[in-house]
Amino acid sequence: HKDIGLIYLFFSFWSGLVGMSLSMLLRIDLMKSGHVMGDGQLYNVILTSHALVMIFFMVMPGLIGGYGNFFFPILISCMDLFLPRVNNMSYWFLPGSLILLMFSFFIDSGSGTGWTLYPPLMVDGQPGRSTDLVIFSLHFSGVSSISSGINFLSTCHEMRLDIKTLEIMSLFVWCMIITVFLLVLSLPVLASGITMGLSDRNFNTGFFDSNMGGNILMFQHLFWFFGHPEV
């Protein structure tokens, strides 16, 4: 578990450098009036990539995958996580997810929807393939987070039968259990929302199009059902 935790931390650190570079580009553009880097679309693409990199590839892998793999088994006095192969798999989803996100930056004009993937921008305003890659990237990172969360919950439930009650857990284990429980519950809801957006983009459905009987507010409910626990 320490080896997986170490590569989680390395991945998180490298993603943080990528996010910091994107943040510097944003600040350079904001230093002067007008657009320093081409047009507003490029700024929106950098903004979207920066938000997704920092949230899904720096903060969550580092704090949950990295520190969780290091300290969670130690604090509950077990040798390893309950599902070590799932632990390995949940990490290796992340590099592929980040590669998809980086590819989206260079395909067509990029995806400038913002990190919430707002449907009018996602479906009508960004018709190229880059937004599809961003959605697939989020699916991969979501699978990683869900499998990792299930692993932590299973470890706490199966490996130490004497600390199942929250009031006698150490604070770090308690925080991890509450956090991954919320993520495991809420991430499938986000997946359903962005899948419906993907269907609107490619299969002419109308989940979020009021002209076809859809409801744009439904996406806001689906997204922030995940967004509030995640933040």
N, C-alpha and C positions, 0 to 999 in steps of 0.2 A: 504493500500500500504506500510505502514511502517513495518508492520509485515512481509510481503513477502520480503521487502528489508532487514530486519534483518536476516532472515534465509538464504537469498542469501549471506550475508556477513559472517555468520557463516560457511556456506558450502565452500565459497571461502577461508576462513582462514584455515579450516581443510584440504582442498585440497592443500593449500600452504605448510602445514606441511608435507603432503605426498610427494609433489614435492621436498621440501627441503631435506627430508630423501633420496630420490632417487639421488638428486644432491650430497649429501655427499658420497654415495656409488660410484658414478662416480669419484669423486675427490680422494677417497681412491685408486681406481684402477689406476688412473693416477699418483699417487705419486711415484710409482716405475716402473721400466721397466718390461715388461712381463705382465702376467695376474694374478692379485691378487685373483680374484673371478672366478675360473674355466676357461672358454674359452671366445673367442670373442663374441659368440652368447649371452651369459648372459649380457655382456656389452651393446650390441646392443639392447637387450630387455629393459634393464634399461633406456637406452638413449631414446628409442621410448616412453616408458611410461612416463618418466620425461617430455618430450616435450609436449605430449598431455595433461597431467595433468595441467601443468603450463599455457598453452594457453587456453584450452577449459573449465577447471574446476576451475582455480584460477582467471586469468586476466579478462576474459569475464564475468563470473557471478558476480565478485566483482565490476568491474567498470561500467558495463552496468546494470545488474540486481539489484545489491545492491544500488549503488549511484543513479542510475536512478529512482528506486522506491522511494527512500527517497526524492530526490530533484526535480525531473521532475514535479510532480503534484504541489509542492509548488511554483515553479518558474513560472508556468503558471496559478496559482491561481485557481486550480480546486480541487475537493474533493478527487478524486481517478483516476486511469487510466480508460480509456474508456471501456475496456474489463477485468473486475476483475477476472472472472473465467479463461480466457485465461492466465492471469498473474499467477494465481495459478498453472495451468497446465504446463506452460512453466518452472516453477521451478521444479516440480516433475518429469520431464523427466531427470533432471540432476543426481540425485542419482542413478537411474537405469543405466544410461549411464556410470557412474563411476564404478559401480559394474561390468558391462560387461568388462570394460577395466582392472579391477583388476583380474577378472577371467582369462582373456587372458594371464596374466602374469604366471599363474600356469598350463595352459593346453599345452600339448605337450612340445615343447622347447621354447615357447613364441614367440612373434612377434617382430623381430628385423629389421623391414623395414625402420626405421627412420620415422619422423613425416610426411614426404611427401608421404608415402606409395608408393614408387617408384615401378612401375609394374614389372620389372624383378625380384626385390627382393620379391614383394608381390605374384606374380603368380608362378614363378619358384623356387625362393630361400626359400620361407616360405610356404611349402605345407600344414602345419597342420591347425587345426581349430582355432588356436589362432588369426590368422590374420582376419578370418571371424568375430570373436567377436569384434576386434578393429574396423572393418568397421561398424558393427552394432552400436557400441558405438558412432562413429562419426555421424551416422544417427540420433540417439536419441538426441545428443547434438545439431545437426543442426536444428532439429525440434524445440527444445527449443529456439534457437537463432532466428529463423525465426518468430515464434509466438510472442516472446517478442518484436522483432523489429516492426512487424505489429501493435502490441498494442501501442507502443510509437508513431508511425506515426499516428494511428487513434486518439489517445488522443490529439495530437497537432492539428489535422485537425478539429475535431468535438467539442472539449470542449472549445476552445477559438478562436472564429472567428475573433477577432481583432488583433491577432499576427501571422497570417498566413505567412506574408512576412519575409524572413530570416533577413533582415537588422534591424528589430526592436525587434528581439528575444534577450534574454539574451545569453551570450556566452556559458554557459553550455547546454542550450536547443538547441542552434544551433549545437554544437558539437555532441550532442546525435542524432539529426535528421539526420545529414550528415552521421554519423557512421552507424546507423541502416538502413538507406536507402541503403548504399553500401552493408551491410550484407544481406539484404533481396534480393537484386539483384544477389549477387555473390554466396551465399550458395547453391542454387539449381544447379549451375554449378559444384561445388565440389561434390554434391550428385550424379550427373550424372556420373562424372569421377570414383568415388569409386564404384558405382553400376556396371559400366562396368568392373572394375577390379574384383568385386565379381562374375560377370557372367563369366569372363575368367577363374576364379579359379574353378568354380563349374559346369558350363554348356558347357564347351569346345568351347566357342566363341573365336574370335581372334581380339578383338578391339585393343589390344596393342601388338600383336604378328605379326612381319613382315613376318614370314613364312606362316601366314594365311591371308595375305593382310591387316593386321592392321598397325598402326602407333604409335610408342612409343612416338613421340613428341606431339601427340594429348593430351596425359595425362598431359604433362608439361603445355600446354596451358590451359587446363581445370583447373588444380590445381592452377596455379598462377593467373588465373583470379579471383579466390577467395583469394589466398594468399596475393597478394599485397594490396587490400583494407583492409583485416583483420589485417595485420601487421601495 
